[in-house]
Amino acid sequence: MRKNFGAKAWTYPQPVFILGTYDENGVPDAMNAAWGGISDDQELSLCISAGHKTTRNILARKAFTVSMADAAHVTECDYVGIVSGNDVPDKLAKAGLHTSASEFVDAPLIDELPMAVECRLRSYDPQTGRLVGEIVNVSADERILGPDGKIDPDRLAPITFDPVNNTYRKLGEKVGNAFRDGARLK
């Protein structure tokens, strides 16, 4: 038997993305966003409202980075989501986070977060809050690469947002092989 909860924005997993931008003075800013994901081969879509400083920064600079929040930085990643850059202009510094300039877009990479998707603004709809970025590059710190040179999710330790219980969860173990296991049923 199922229990009905009504219309809720509940899906699993919800990524914890940290959006990195520069403001009009070149000061790095970041915000936590969970409503987003890949929407095409070289496209990432997010839902962020027009009132965020991050949104204004993206519209002005036409670029942003999307870092994967990780288990080692839960506190810092939560902080940049609960404090507004409109009120705390140096919130990255207060969180103890450092940045480096992306080589590909006019936006900062967060040094402590080892994986980022670097995007150029494709579109933004202020009515719906839908932000679409063209993926220009994916960068990863060598410390999260496996022996095969690929990103190792166990080393990355990305976290997800649990919207039902308002918690962050670390991704778990491998349970199957994509595009292979289902072939047994053909």
Secondary structure as a PSIPRED ss2 file (coil, helix, strand):
# PSIPRED VFORMAT (PSIPRED V4.0)

   1 M C   1.000  0.000  0.000
   2 R C   1.000  0.000  0.000
   3 K C   1.000  0.000  0.000
   4 N C   1.000  0.000  0.000
   5 F C   1.000  0.000  0.000
   6 G C   1.000  0.000  0.000
   7 A C   1.000  0.000  0.000
   8 K C   1.000  0.000  0.000
   9 A C   1.000  0.000  0.000
  10 W C   1.000  0.000  0.000
  11 T C   1.000  0.000  0.000
  12 Y C   1.000  0.000  0.000
  13 P C   1.000  0.000  0.000
  14 Q E   0.000  0.000  1.000
  15 P E   0.000  0.000  1.000
  16 V C   1.000  0.000  0.000
  17 F E   0.000  0.000  1.000
  18 I E   0.000  0.000  1.000
  19 L E   0.000  0.000  1.000
  20 G E   0.000  0.000  1.000
  21 T E   0.000  0.000  1.000
  22 Y E   0.000  0.000  1.000
  23 D C   1.000  0.000  0.000
  24 E C   1.000  0.000  0.000
  25 N C   1.000  0.000  0.000
  26 G C   1.000  0.000  0.000
  27 V C   1.000  0.000  0.000
  28 P E   0.000  0.000  1.000
  29 D E   0.000  0.000  1.000
  30 A E   0.000  0.000  1.000
  31 M E   0.000  0.000  1.000
  32 N E   0.000  0.000  1.000
  33 A E   0.000  0.000  1.000
  34 A C   1.000  0.000  0.000
  35 W C   1.000  0.000  0.000
  36 G E   0.000  0.000  1.000
  37 G E   0.000  0.000  1.000
  38 I E   0.000  0.000  1.000
  39 S E   0.000  0.000  1.000
  40 D E   0.000  0.000  1.000
  41 D C   1.000  0.000  0.000
  42 Q C   1.000  0.000  0.000
  43 E E   0.000  0.000  1.000
  44 L E   0.000  0.000  1.000
  45 S E   0.000  0.000  1.000
  46 L E   0.000  0.000  1.000
  47 C E   0.000  0.000  1.000
  48 I C   1.000  0.000  0.000
  49 S C   1.000  0.000  0.000
  50 A C   1.000  0.000  0.000
  51 G C   1.000  0.000  0.000
  52 H C   1.000  0.000  0.000
  53 K H   0.000  1.000  0.000
  54 T H   0.000  1.000  0.000
  55 T H   0.000  1.000  0.000
  56 R H   0.000  1.000  0.000
  57 N H   0.000  1.000  0.000
  58 I H   0.000  1.000  0.000
  59 L H   0.000  1.000  0.000
  60 A H   0.000  1.000  0.000
  61 R H   0.000  1.000  0.000
  62 K C   1.000  0.000  0.000
  63 A E   0.000  0.000  1.000
  64 F E   0.000  0.000  1.000
  65 T E   0.000  0.000  1.000
  66 V E   0.000  0.000  1.000
  67 S E   0.000  0.000  1.000
  68 M E   0.000  0.000  1.000
  69 A C   1.000  0.000  0.000
  70 D E   0.000  0.000  1.000
  71 A H   0.000  1.000  0.000
  72 A H   0.000  1.000  0.000
  73 H H   0.000  1.000  0.000
  74 V H   0.000  1.000  0.000
  75 T H   0.000  1.000  0.000
  76 E H   0.000  1.000  0.000
  77 C H   0.000  1.000  0.000
  78 D H   0.000  1.000  0.000
  79 Y H   0.000  1.000  0.000
  80 V H   0.000  1.000  0.000
  81 G H   0.000  1.000  0.000
  82 I H   0.000  1.000  0.000
  83 V C   1.000  0.000  0.000
  84 S C   1.000  0.000  0.000
  85 G C   1.000  0.000  0.000
  86 N C   1.000  0.000  0.000
  87 D C   1.000  0.000  0.000
  88 V C   1.000  0.000  0.000
  89 P C   1.000  0.000  0.000
  90 D C   1.000  0.000  0.000
  91 K H   0.000  1.000  0.000
  92 L H   0.000  1.000  0.000
  93 A H   0.000  1.000  0.000
  94 K H   0.000  1.000  0.000
  95 A C   1.000  0.000  0.000
  96 G C   1.000  0.000  0.000
  97 L C   1.000  0.000  0.000
  98 H C   1.000  0.000  0.000
  99 T E   0.000  0.000  1.000
 100 S E   0.000  0.000  1.000
 101 A E   0.000  0.000  1.000
 102 S C   1.000  0.000  0.000
 103 E C   1.000  0.000  0.000
 104 F C   1.000  0.000  0.000
 105 V C   1.000  0.000  0.000
 106 D C   1.000  0.000  0.000
 107 A C   1.000  0.000  0.000
 108 P E   0.000  0.000  1.000
 109 L E   0.000  0.000  1.000
 110 I E   0.000  0.000  1.000
 111 D C   1.000  0.000  0.000
 112 E C   1.000  0.000  0.000
 113 L C   1.000  0.000  0.000
 114 P C   1.000  0.000  0.000
 115 M E   0.000  0.000  1.000
 116 A E   0.000  0.000  1.000
 117 V E   0.000  0.000  1.000
 118 E E   0.000  0.000  1.000
 119 C E   0.000  0.000  1.000
 120 R E   0.000  0.000  1.000
 121 L E   0.000  0.000  1.000
 122 R E   0.000  0.000  1.000
 123 S E   0.000  0.000  1.000
 124 Y E   0.000  0.000  1.000
 125 D E   0.000  0.000  1.000
 126 P C   1.000  0.000  0.000
 127 Q C   1.000  0.000  0.000
 128 T C   1.000  0.000  0.000
 129 G C   1.000  0.000  0.000
 130 R E   0.000  0.000  1.000
 131 L E   0.000  0.000  1.000
 132 V E   0.000  0.000  1.000
 133 G E   0.000  0.000  1.000
 134 E E   0.000  0.000  1.000
 135 I E   0.000  0.000  1.000
 136 V E   0.000  0.000  1.000
 137 N E   0.000  0.000  1.000
 138 V E   0.000  0.000  1.000
 139 S E   0.000  0.000  1.000
 140 A E   0.000  0.000  1.000
 141 D C   1.000  0.000  0.000
 142 E H   0.000  1.000  0.000
 143 R H   0.000  1.000  0.000
 144 I H   0.000  1.000  0.000
 145 L E   0.000  0.000  1.000
 146 G C   1.000  0.000  0.000
 147 P C   1.000  0.000  0.000
 148 D C   1.000  0.000  0.000
 149 G C   1.000  0.000  0.000
 150 K C   1.000  0.000  0.000
 151 I E   0.000  0.000  1.000
 152 D C   1.000  0.000  0.000
 153 P H   0.000  1.000  0.000
 154 D H   0.000  1.000  0.000
 155 R H   0.000  1.000  0.000
 156 L H   0.000  1.000  0.000
 157 A C   1.000  0.000  0.000
 158 P E   0.000  0.000  1.000
 159 I E   0.000  0.000  1.000
 160 T E   0.000  0.000  1.000
 161 F E   0.000  0.000  1.000
 162 D E   0.000  0.000  1.000
 163 P C   1.000  0.000  0.000
 164 V C   1.000  0.000  0.000
 165 N C   1.000  0.000  0.000
 166 N C   1.000  0.000  0.000
 167 T E   0.000  0.000  1.000
 168 Y E   0.000  0.000  1.000
 169 R E   0.000  0.000  1.000
 170 K E   0.000  0.000  1.000
 171 L C   1.000  0.000  0.000
 172 G C   1.000  0.000  0.000
 173 E C   1.000  0.000  0.000
 174 K C   1.000  0.000  0.000
 175 V C   1.000  0.000  0.000
 176 G C   1.000  0.000  0.000
 177 N C   1.000  0.000  0.000
 178 A C   1.000  0.000  0.000
 179 F C   1.000  0.000  0.000
 180 R C   1.000  0.000  0.000
 181 D H   0.000  1.000  0.000
 182 G H   0.000  1.000  0.000
 183 A H   0.000  1.000  0.000
 184 R H   0.000  1.000  0.000
 185 L H   0.000  1.000  0.000
 186 K C   1.000  0.000  0.000
